[in-house]
């Protein structure tokens, strides 16, 4: 499972968004966005930043979510 977050300021609570929405917000407002990747049992195993350039759906690992 993957959950993407966006946060405009460090003190702000992050909000759950799609990758497309995160890219749009990064472009218009700045801030930071990331995706948390979870195992099937619910354990977090990776966090990747969402960048404005490139395809953010390619993983650096070969695991079945």
N, C-alpha and C positions, 0 to 999 in steps of 0.2 A: 504494500500500500504506500502511496505517496501523498503527502500533504504539503502544499505550498503556502508560504507566508509572505506578507509584505509589512514593512514598518517604515514610516517616514522619518521619525526621530527616535533616538535610543531610549528615551524615557516612555515612549508610547507603547501600548500593548499591541503586539502583532495581530493582523487580521488574516484569516484564511481566504485565499484567492486562487484563481486558476493561474497557470503560467502566463497565458496571454494577458490577463488582467494585470498581473505583476509587472510584465514588460511595459504595458501602457502606463502604469503608475510610475515606474522608474523613469520613463522617458519624460513624463510631464512634471512630476514632483520631486524626483530624486529618491533618496532613501536607500533601503536595502531589501532584498528579497532572497528567499532560499527555499529549498525543498527538503523535507525530512523523509527518509526512506525507512520503512518499517518491515520487519520480518512478519511472517504469518502469525507467529505467537505474540506479536505486539511489541517486541523489542526493537529499539532504534538501532540501525546499523550503519547509516551514512547520512550526512548532510551535505548538500551541494548548493552553491550559489546560483541564482538565476541571473544570467547576463543578458544584456541587450542584443549582443551579436551571437550568431550561431544557433545551433539546435540544442535546446536544453533537455531533450528527451533521451539523449544517448548516455548510457551509464558506463562507468569505469569498471564495472564488475559484471560477472556472469552468474547471477543468482536469480532464482525464480521467486517473484514476490507473490 
